[in-house]
Amino acid sequence: MLDRLKQADLPQELVFGWPRSVLVGDEKVIVEQHQGVYACTEKEIILKTLCGLLVINGQRLSLTRYDQDGLVVLGKIEKLCYRPKG
């Protein structure tokens, strides 16, 4: 199946529903294909994804866009990591 996806030039993350995160400098993170917000404070935002929990740590964090297409986190981004499911 992966060979067919490569031939069709479709991104695997789109087909499988995997999250896509784009870090812009240390002040902005764009996350697509998340499954909702698990927790949100000024120092930590935790998102539910198919890969587990995506944890964004930093200072003065805020959600500036949140819709079905994705979300944007602004602030001083210090760390991104995944916590496994379960």
PAMI-966571 format. One record per residue (C-alpha): residue number from 1; residue in three letters; x, y, z. Coordinates in Angstrom, 1 decimal. Last residue first. Example, Ala and Ser with C-alpha at 12.3 -4.5 7.8 and 13.67 -1.06 7.14 Angstrom:
<recs>
<2, 'SER', <13.7, -1.1, 7.1>>
<1, 'ALA', <12.3, -4.5, 7.8>>
</recs>
This chain:
<recs>
<86, 'GLY', <-2.2, 4.5, 27.5>>
<85, 'LYS', <-1.0, 6.3, 24.4>>
<84, 'PRO', <2.7, 7.3, 24.3>>
<83, 'ARG', <3.8, 10.8, 25.4>>
<82, 'TYR', <5.1, 12.8, 22.5>>
<81, 'CYS', <7.5, 15.8, 22.7>>
<80, 'LEU', <7.8, 19.5, 21.8>>
<79, 'LYS', <10.0, 21.8, 23.9>>
<78, 'GLU', <10.8, 25.4, 24.6>>
<77, 'ILE', <8.2, 27.4, 22.6>>
<76, 'LYS', <8.0, 31.0, 23.8>>
<75, 'GLY', <4.4, 31.9, 22.9>>
<74, 'LEU', <1.9, 31.1, 20.1>>
<73, 'VAL', <0.1, 27.9, 19.5>>
<72, 'VAL', <-1.8, 27.5, 16.2>>
<71, 'LEU', <-4.5, 24.9, 15.6>>
<70, 'GLY', <-5.8, 22.6, 13.0>>
<69, 'ASP', <-8.2, 22.2, 10.1>>
<68, 'GLN', <-11.3, 21.6, 12.3>>
<67, 'ASP', <-10.7, 24.8, 14.2>>
<66, 'TYR', <-8.5, 26.4, 16.8>>
<65, 'ARG', <-6.5, 29.5, 16.2>>
<64, 'THR', <-4.6, 31.6, 18.7>>
<63, 'LEU', <-4.1, 29.0, 21.4>>
<62, 'SER', <-1.8, 30.5, 24.0>>
<61, 'LEU', <1.6, 29.8, 25.6>>
<60, 'ARG', <3.1, 32.5, 27.8>>
<59, 'GLN', <6.2, 30.3, 28.4>>
<58, 'GLY', <7.1, 26.9, 27.0>>
<57, 'ASN', <6.1, 23.2, 26.8>>
<56, 'ILE', <4.1, 21.6, 24.0>>
<55, 'VAL', <3.1, 18.0, 24.6>>
<54, 'LEU', <1.7, 15.9, 21.8>>
<53, 'LEU', <-0.3, 13.0, 23.4>>
<52, 'GLY', <-0.3, 9.7, 21.5>>
<51, 'CYS', <0.4, 8.9, 17.8>>
<50, 'LEU', <-3.3, 9.2, 16.8>>
<49, 'THR', <-3.3, 12.7, 18.4>>
<48, 'LYS', <-4.6, 14.3, 21.6>>
<47, 'LEU', <-3.0, 17.7, 22.4>>
<46, 'ILE', <-1.3, 18.9, 25.5>>
<45, 'ILE', <-0.5, 22.5, 26.0>>
<44, 'GLU', <2.0, 23.5, 28.8>>
<43, 'LYS', <3.3, 26.7, 30.4>>
<42, 'GLU', <0.4, 29.1, 29.9>>
<41, 'THR', <-2.1, 26.2, 30.6>>
<40, 'CYS', <-4.0, 23.9, 28.3>>
<39, 'ALA', <-4.9, 20.2, 28.7>>
<38, 'TYR', <-6.3, 17.4, 26.5>>
<37, 'VAL', <-7.0, 19.6, 23.4>>
<36, 'GLY', <-8.5, 17.8, 20.5>>
<35, 'GLN', <-7.9, 15.1, 17.9>>
<34, 'HIS', <-5.0, 16.6, 16.1>>
<33, 'GLN', <-4.8, 16.6, 12.3>>
<32, 'GLU', <-2.8, 19.8, 11.8>>
<31, 'VAL', <-0.6, 21.5, 14.4>>
<30, 'ILE', <1.1, 24.9, 13.8>>
<29, 'VAL', <3.7, 25.8, 16.4>>
<28, 'LYS', <4.8, 29.4, 16.9>>
<27, 'GLU', <7.4, 31.4, 18.9>>
<26, 'ASP', <10.7, 29.3, 18.8>>
<25, 'GLY', <11.2, 29.7, 15.1>>
<24, 'VAL', <8.2, 28.4, 13.2>>
<23, 'LEU', <7.6, 24.8, 14.3>>
<22, 'VAL', <5.4, 22.8, 12.0>>
<21, 'SER', <3.5, 19.9, 13.4>>
<20, 'ARG', <1.7, 17.3, 11.3>>
<19, 'PRO', <-0.5, 14.7, 13.1>>
<18, 'TRP', <-1.0, 11.3, 11.6>>
<17, 'GLY', <-4.4, 10.7, 10.0>>
<16, 'PHE', <-3.2, 7.7, 7.9>>
<15, 'VAL', <-3.8, 9.2, 4.4>>
<14, 'LEU', <-2.8, 12.8, 5.4>>
<13, 'GLU', <0.3, 11.7, 7.3>>
<12, 'GLN', <1.4, 9.5, 4.3>>
<11, 'PRO', <1.4, 12.5, 2.0>>
<10, 'LEU', <-0.1, 11.5, -1.4>>
<9, 'ASP', <2.3, 11.4, -4.4>>
<8, 'ALA', <0.1, 8.7, -6.1>>
<7, 'GLN', <3.2, 6.6, -6.7>>
<6, 'LYS', <4.3, 7.0, -3.1>>
<5, 'LEU', <0.8, 6.1, -1.9>>
<4, 'ARG', <0.8, 3.0, -4.2>>
<3, 'ASP', <4.2, 1.9, -2.7>>
<2, 'LEU', <2.9, 2.4, 0.8>>
<1, 'MET', <0.0, 0.0, 0.0>>
</recs>
